[in-house]
Amino acid sequence: MVNTTNESYFFTEDDCISDVGFIECVFLLLYSLITVIAIIGNGVVCYIIVTEKMLQSVTNIFLLNIAIADITKTIILVPFSFIPNLLLSYWPFGHTMCPFVLYFQIVVVFVSAFTLVAMSADRYVAIMYPLRPKLTPKGVACICGLVWVIACMVPIPTAITGKVQTAFENLTGVCQRGRCFEDMEETFSSTYSLCIMLFQYFIPLIVLTFTYAHIGYVIWIKIIPGEAVQRQDERQASSKRKVILVSFMTVPYII
């Protein structure tokens, strides 16, 4: 006598697993390539800045902090977001990893955004008020540490409410294996999401726009008075432009 129940169990399609086609394979290849490039590129930046004392300037220490955050973001974001969302359509990493991944994904984005804000503020003060004392490498290290502390404190609700829910509907049917999400009340969830968006994107964007627009106006548009020291002022302005270009190149990190 044949046990048809067991056969039907083994040959029934799993509603938790998405179909992997050509598009999914392309995305997997691109994500893998981006992961390798991001880890190697940022790793080289960290190694050069840490080992070369001549390069341990204020701006480079800020860039080091962004590189560390970017490596952490790449390691956490790609495998723990790409695999369950695109390849499996369910959360395969257990109940402990769910709140950890949700929490740290927000933390590293905060670190990148807040570091860019701190860098722009430092450049703004250095150019607008050149006679004020400049930041030292130790001072920048303290600021970077404070950035990590603030970034770790803001998304604490995500770490508390993150959990795995079983028996949910996805694109392929009803999945019994579970999904990772934030279990919040609708009103609190909307307010919390708005606050995260403000602190992650809009507030840093406003600060960066104001500081760099004002710096650009002073360096490129504002007329430098005095003909006797015009060449010296032009050389100083040229030197400042090079520093600002480095800062401008880091702005796309939060977009």
Secondary structure, 3 states (H helix, E strand, C coil): CCCHHHHHHHHCCCCCCCCCCHHHHHHHHHHHHHHHHHHHHHHHHHHHHHHCHHHCCHHHHHHHHHHHHHHHHHHHHHHHHHHHHHHHCCCCCHHHHHHHHHHHHHHHHHHHHHHHHHHHHHHHHHHHCCCCCCCCHHHHHHHHHHHHHHHHHCCHHHHHHEEEECCEEECCEEECCCEEEECCCHHHHHHHHHHHHHHHHHHHHHHHHHHHHHHHHHHHHCCCCCCCCHHHHHHHHHHHHHHHHHHHHCHHHHC
